[in-house]
Amino acid sequence: MVAYLEQFNIIVVGFIASLVAGAATGLGALPIFFTKNVSHKFLDTMLGFAAGVMLAATSFSLIVPAIEYGGGGASGALTAMIGILLGGIFLDLMDKYSPHVHLLENRREGGSSSLTKVWLFIIAITLHNFPEGLAVGVGFGNGDIANGLTLAIGIGLQNIPEGLAVALALVREKYSPTKAFLIALFTGLVEPIGGIIGIGLVHIAQPILPLGLAFAAGAMLFVISDEIIPETHKHGFERVATYGLLIGFVIMMYLDVTLG
């Protein structure tokens, strides 16, 4: 499969992979056409699973390669440290100064805005999904099809419960199942944009690959710690959410080793 894909332009392959990963939010949103009664316990467990997948993808598909491509040893670790911190700071600034709303918590951030709540929500999910697309793009950027595909699979897996959470939040805001599904799908489609940017930057300037990998890792770590894990610990189901995280982590670790 990987050998077959290597015959195609890396940008095209990376774009399609990030597109499929982003579209997985729509797959996750499908259950709202059949039921609105999804328990907090189930949702928190699935979001914990998503966090575990993201953690493993960040560790094995972004940080480890960043250290290796950065020269290994102290120099590689220093490059990874700088990139991770820059990625986290970048997303923190975006989170602080871009007006958006978290529908799961009904909480506004980033200053005042005349936009409707749903558009502020879309901005919030865009901020969340952009670094995931960026990570997939950077993973493909050096021509490593296997690493890029592993990242795309991991991001797609974690997008499924995220899509369900987004759609459920919108249905609670009195949106029809069809509108909620389409918005959930739309929020995932920002990922190919991040993917193209990641591929392009690394493809053009190969020396920035280790920094780019670590930057994407830092942005994803910020999302995991600031958004996903706190959400799974709000309804009294933090223990099962933690087991969900462990299961997601080991599954993604296995995929990374066997596919990468």
Buried (B, 14 or more C-beta within 10 A) or exposed (E): EEEEBEEEEBBEBBBBBBBBBBBBBBBBBBBBEEEEEBEEEBBBBBBBBBBBBBBBBBBBBBBBBBBEBBEEEEEBBEBBBBBBEBBBBBBBEBBEEBBBBBBBEEEBBBEEBEBEBBBBBBBBBBBBBBBBBBBBBBBBBBBBBBBBBBBBBBBBBBBBBBBBBBBBBBBEBEBEBEBBBBBBBBBBBBBBBBBBBBBBBBBEEEEBBBBBBBBBBBBBBBBBEBBBBEBBBEEEBBEBBBBBBBBBBEBBBEBBEEBB
